[in-house]
Amino acid sequence: MGFMAKQSWLPFSRPTTIQSSVNDPAVVSWNADIASWTPQTMVVIEEGQLCMMLLNQTIVAIVEKGSYPLDWIIPPEKLKPAATLQNYFFSTKIFSNQRWGTPTPIIVKDTSIGMNALRAHGTFSFTLDNPKRLWQHLPNDYKQFTTDDLAGQLRSMILDHFTAIVSENQNNILQFLTERQRFSEVIKQELTTDFKAFGLQLVDFIVQSVSAPESQADSMAAFAKIEKLNDMLRQGLITQAEFEEKKQQLLKDI
């Protein structure tokens, strides 16, 4: 007894293919619907992609790299001629060197240097974590969605956390300025949950620069040097007398 082959709706027709790629490296997700398909239509997922398939606006499959007949992915009994099939592709690459910055200064009041208006900027990288969750945050019926389209929402999350952490540490802002790597890690930990809720994985987050207005730059630079002298004193690299002498000289020059 032989096996019965599944029949196409269009006898003797060659199956179509669901396959798509984009040349723009900034594209995070794109729509690749096709007008006609059969149960034998081949679904081809390339390296660095995922494909989320919707049948009648319901998610039925998330497909990884490979080539599959459509009826291997979706049960044949659901593939009715009147059904609507939508295909959303996602890039799984790491989107690196994304930039963030404070559009307006953040006001802090450090007990040692008084009121200050800080600006900051840096970079971050992310990759796909959960295509379904990301898709739920994207506009309906989008054709392409890029890092520029995501930038506003992601930067807003970053600035919310950055501002909160700066406010929590405003009485020790000099340490913030001299230990940017540690604060980068603190902010990254805070952001990880929010990125994950958005369907993304935060790969890295860097505070590259924190600066004050020019009128306050000299005083902040002096206090940053005093903080370094404090570190040297704690490590026994200078004496208390040397510390006090250098500290007074720095304060005098402000």
C-alpha positions as CSV (number, residue, x, y, z in Angstrom):
1,M,0.0,0.0,0.0
2,G,1.5,3.3,-1.1
3,F,1.3,6.7,0.6
4,M,-1.2,9.2,-0.8
5,A,0.4,12.5,-1.7
6,K,-1.3,15.7,-0.5
7,Q,-3.0,17.4,-3.5
8,S,-2.6,21.1,-4.3
9,W,-5.6,23.3,-4.9
10,L,-4.2,24.0,-8.3
11,P,-3.3,20.7,-10.0
12,F,0.0,20.6,-11.8
13,S,0.9,24.1,-10.6
14,R,4.3,24.8,-9.1
15,P,4.2,25.7,-5.4
16,T,4.9,29.4,-4.6
17,T,7.6,30.3,-2.1
18,I,7.4,32.5,1.0
19,Q,10.9,34.0,1.2
20,S,12.1,37.5,1.9
21,S,15.1,39.5,2.7
22,V,16.0,43.2,3.0
23,N,19.1,45.1,2.2
24,D,18.7,47.8,4.8
25,P,20.8,46.8,7.8
26,A,18.6,49.0,10.1
27,V,15.4,47.0,9.4
28,V,14.2,45.1,12.5
29,S,11.0,43.6,11.1
30,W,9.2,43.6,7.8
31,N,5.9,42.2,6.3
32,A,6.1,39.8,3.4
33,D,2.6,38.8,2.6
34,I,1.9,37.0,-0.7
35,A,-1.3,37.1,-2.8
36,S,-1.6,33.4,-3.4
37,W,-0.4,30.2,-1.7
38,T,-1.2,26.5,-1.5
39,P,-0.5,23.9,1.3
40,Q,2.6,23.0,-0.7
41,T,4.0,26.6,-0.7
42,M,7.6,26.5,0.5
43,V,8.5,28.7,3.5
44,V,12.2,29.6,3.4
45,I,13.8,31.2,6.4
46,E,17.3,32.5,5.8
47,E,20.2,32.8,8.2
48,G,19.7,35.6,10.7
49,Q,15.9,35.6,10.4
50,L,12.7,34.4,12.1
51,C,9.3,34.4,10.5
52,M,6.0,34.8,12.5
53,M,3.0,33.5,10.6
54,L,-0.6,34.6,11.2
55,L,-3.6,32.8,9.9
56,N,-6.8,34.9,10.0
57,Q,-4.9,37.4,12.2
58,T,-4.0,34.8,14.8
59,I,-0.4,33.8,15.4
60,V,0.0,30.2,14.5
61,A,3.8,29.7,14.2
62,I,7.2,31.2,14.7
63,V,9.6,29.6,12.2
64,E,13.4,29.5,12.4
65,K,16.0,29.0,9.7
66,G,15.2,26.3,7.2
67,S,12.9,25.3,4.3
68,Y,9.4,23.8,5.0
69,P,6.2,23.1,3.1
70,L,3.5,25.3,4.5
71,D,1.4,22.3,5.6
72,W,4.3,21.1,7.8
73,I,4.0,24.4,9.7
74,I,0.2,24.9,9.8
75,P,-2.2,21.9,10.1
76,P,-3.6,21.3,6.6
77,E,-7.2,21.4,7.9
78,K,-6.7,25.0,8.8
79,L,-5.4,26.0,5.4
80,K,-8.7,26.9,3.8
81,P,-8.8,28.7,0.5
82,A,-10.5,31.7,2.1
83,A,-7.9,32.0,4.9
84,T,-5.7,35.1,5.2
85,L,-2.0,34.4,5.7
86,Q,0.3,37.1,6.9
87,N,4.1,36.7,7.3
88,Y,6.2,38.9,9.5
89,F,10.0,38.5,9.3
90,F,12.4,39.5,12.1
91,S,16.1,40.1,12.0
92,T,18.0,38.3,14.7
93,K,21.2,40.3,14.3
94,I,22.6,42.6,17.0
95,F,21.8,46.2,16.3
96,S,24.9,47.9,17.7
97,N,26.1,51.5,18.2
98,Q,22.6,52.9,18.8
99,R,22.9,56.3,20.3
100,W,21.1,58.0,23.2
101,G,21.5,61.3,24.9
102,T,19.7,63.9,27.1
103,P,17.8,66.3,25.0
104,T,17.7,68.8,27.9
105,P,20.0,69.0,31.0
106,I,19.2,67.0,34.1
107,I,19.2,69.2,37.2
108,V,20.9,67.8,40.2
109,K,21.9,69.3,43.6
110,D,25.1,67.9,45.0
111,T,25.9,68.9,48.5
112,S,29.6,69.6,47.7
113,I,29.2,71.5,44.3
114,G,25.7,72.8,44.5
115,M,23.2,73.0,41.7
116,N,24.2,71.5,38.4
117,A,22.7,70.9,35.0
118,L,24.1,67.7,33.5
119,R,24.1,66.4,30.0
120,A,25.0,62.9,29.0
121,H,25.2,60.7,26.0
122,G,26.3,57.2,25.0
123,T,25.5,54.0,23.0
124,F,23.5,50.8,23.4
125,S,23.0,47.6,21.5
126,F,20.1,45.2,21.3
127,T,18.8,42.1,19.6
128,L,15.5,40.3,19.2
129,D,14.3,38.4,22.3
130,N,10.6,37.6,21.7
131,P,9.1,38.3,18.2
132,K,5.5,38.0,19.4
133,R,6.0,40.5,22.2
134,L,7.9,43.0,19.8
135,W,5.2,42.6,17.2
136,Q,2.5,43.5,19.7
137,H,4.3,46.9,20.2
138,L,4.5,47.7,16.5
139,P,1.9,49.5,14.4
140,N,-0.8,47.4,12.6
141,D,0.0,46.4,9.1
142,Y,3.5,47.9,9.0
143,K,5.6,47.1,5.9
144,Q,9.0,47.7,7.5
145,F,10.1,48.8,11.0
146,T,13.6,50.1,11.5
147,T,15.9,51.1,14.4
148,D,14.9,54.7,13.6
149,D,11.3,53.8,14.1
150,L,12.1,52.2,17.5
151,A,14.5,54.9,18.6
152,G,11.9,57.2,20.2
153,Q,10.5,54.5,22.5
154,L,13.8,53.0,23.4
155,R,15.5,56.3,24.2
156,S,12.5,57.4,26.3
157,M,12.9,54.2,28.4
158,I,16.7,54.9,28.7
159,L,16.2,58.5,29.8
160,D,13.5,57.6,32.4
161,H,15.9,55.2,34.1
162,F,19.0,57.4,33.6
163,T,17.2,60.4,35.2
164,A,15.9,58.3,38.1
165,I,19.4,56.9,38.9
166,V,21.0,60.3,38.6
167,S,18.4,61.7,41.0
168,E,19.0,58.9,43.5
169,N,22.7,59.7,43.4
170,Q,22.7,63.4,43.2
171,N,24.3,63.8,46.6
172,N,27.3,61.9,45.2
173,I,27.4,63.1,41.6
174,L,31.2,63.3,41.6
175,Q,31.4,59.5,42.0
176,F,28.9,59.2,39.2
177,L,31.2,61.3,37.0
178,T,34.4,59.3,37.9
179,E,32.8,55.8,37.8
180,R,30.8,55.9,34.5
181,Q,31.5,52.2,33.8
182,R,29.9,51.1,37.1
183,F,26.9,53.4,36.5
184,S,26.6,52.0,33.0
185,E,26.2,48.6,34.5
186,V,23.6,49.8,37.1
187,I,21.5,51.5,34.4
188,K,21.8,48.4,32.1
189,Q,20.4,46.2,34.9
190,E,17.5,48.6,35.3
191,L,16.8,48.7,31.6
192,T,17.0,44.9,30.9
193,T,13.5,44.2,32.2
194,D,11.9,47.0,30.2
195,F,13.7,45.9,27.0
196,K,12.6,42.3,27.6
197,A,9.0,43.5,28.1
198,F,9.3,45.1,24.7
199,G,10.5,41.9,23.1
200,L,14.2,42.9,22.9
201,Q,17.4,41.9,24.7
202,L,19.7,44.7,25.8
203,V,23.1,43.5,24.8
204,D,25.1,46.5,26.2
205,F,24.7,50.0,27.5
206,I,27.4,52.6,27.8
207,V,27.5,56.1,29.3
208,Q,30.2,57.7,27.2
209,S,30.1,61.2,28.5
210,V,28.6,63.3,31.3
211,S,29.2,67.0,31.2
212,A,28.0,70.2,32.8
213,P,27.5,73.7,31.3
214,E,30.7,75.6,30.6
215,S,30.2,77.9,33.5
216,Q,30.3,74.9,35.9
217,A,32.8,72.8,34.1
218,D,35.8,74.1,36.1
219,S,34.3,73.5,39.5
220,M,33.2,70.0,38.5
221,A,36.6,69.1,37.1
222,A,38.2,70.3,40.3
223,F,35.9,68.2,42.5
224,A,36.4,65.2,40.2
225,K,40.2,65.6,40.9
226,I,39.5,65.8,44.6
227,E,37.5,62.6,44.4
228,K,40.5,60.9,42.7
229,L,42.8,62.3,45.5
230,N,40.4,60.7,48.0
231,D,40.8,57.3,46.2
232,M,44.6,57.8,46.4
233,L,44.3,58.6,50.1
234,R,42.2,55.5,50.8
235,Q,44.8,53.4,49.0
236,G,47.7,54.9,51.0
237,L,49.3,56.5,47.9
238,I,49.3,59.9,49.5
239,T,49.3,61.2,53.1
240,Q,46.5,63.1,54.8
241,A,48.6,66.2,54.7
242,E,49.3,65.9,51.0
243,F,45.6,65.3,50.3
244,E,44.6,68.5,52.3
245,E,47.3,70.6,50.5
246,K,46.3,69.5,47.0
247,K,42.6,69.8,47.9
248,Q,43.0,73.4,49.1
249,Q,44.9,74.3,45.9
250,L,42.2,72.9,43.7
251,L,39.4,74.7,45.6
252,K,41.4,77.9,45.4
253,D,41.6,77.7,41.6
254,I,37.9,77.4,41.1
